[in-house]
Amino acid sequence: MFLYFYSLVPIVLVETTIVAVVVLFVLSYPVSKGNILSINISTLLGIAAPIISISTPAHVGVLEQIGRGGLISFLGILQLLGFYTFPIIFVLLRIIYNRKLRIQASSSSRALVKS
């Protein structure tokens, strides 16, 4: 919203950002409970975020401004965390714990069959 008020981004980007935040917030609870579908969706979003960001010239421009001071530098750091660091860490953790997730999913399906 801050960038919209200063006419730095169009309203459509503000709206899509709000939708993305809501989706991530809604997915966070089922992911924390080990829901495989939610984890898979989150993993896809974690892969898509850096790809979309790096292919957006405005995002690349903000990254180039990191370290030059001011608001744009702060926003660049937030972008770096939100579009690269956190999604990549999530995907890496998913890869590391993939076997644990498969074992958990198979034991859940066995428990359903037994009931």
N, C-alpha and C positions, 0 to 999 in steps of 0.2 A: 504494500500500500504506500509505503514511504516513497518508493521510486515513482509510483503513479502520480502522487501529489506534486512531485518536482518535474513531471512530464519527461521522465527518463525511460519509461516503458508504457506500452499501450495497455488498456484495461483488460484485453483478452489474456495477456500474460499474467496479470494479477489474478484473474479468475481461474486460469488453469493451475496456477500455483496453489491457490486455496483448495481446489479439487484434489491435487496431488497430496497436499498435507493431510486432508481429511482421509483419503484412501490409505495413506501410510499409518495414520493414527488408528483407523479401524482395523487394519491388518496386524497391528502390533500385539494386540491381545491374543488372537489365535496363534500367532507365531510363537509367543511366549509359552503357550500351552502345547506346542509341538504339532499343530495342525499342518499336515504335509501340503495340502493345497495352498494354504496361506504362505507357507515357506517357499513353495515353488513360484507363486506370484511375486513375492518379495524379491526372490532371487532374480527373476526376469527384470523387475524394476531396477534392481541393483546393477544389472548388466547394461540396461538401456540408459540410465542416468548419465554416466560419463560419455557414452557415445553421442547422445543427443547434445550434451553440453559442449563437447569439443567440436561438433559440427555446426554450432551456432556462433557466427562471427561476433555478436555482442558479448557472449560469454567469454570468448577468447580475448576480446579487448579488455574485459574486466580483469581477467587473470594477469594480463600484461601490466596492469596498474598496481598490482600488489607491491607494497613497499614504497610507493611514491607519496604516501600520506593521504590524509583526508578520508572522507566517507567512502570513496570508490575503493580505496585500499581495504577498508574494513569489510565492505561488501564482497570484495574478491576473496578474502579469507573465508567468509561465510559460504561463498560459492564453492571454494575448494573443499571445505568440509562436507557440505551438503550434496554436492554432485560427484565428488571423487573419493574422498577419504572414507566417509561412513558407508557408502554403497560398496566400495571395493572391499572394505573390512568385512561387511556382511557376507559378500559372495565368498571370500576366502574362508570365513568361518563355516559357511555352508559346505564348502568343499572338504574342509577338515573334518567336520562332523557328519558328513554324508553317510558313512557306514552306520553310525549310531542311529541316524534317522531311519535308515532302511530296516535295521533290527527292530526299532521301536514300531515301525509301521507293520512289519510282519507279525510281531507279537500281538499287536492290536487286532489284526485280521484273524489270527488264530483264536483269540479270545471271543470274537464275534461268532465264529463258526461253532465253538464249544457251547455257546449259550443258546 
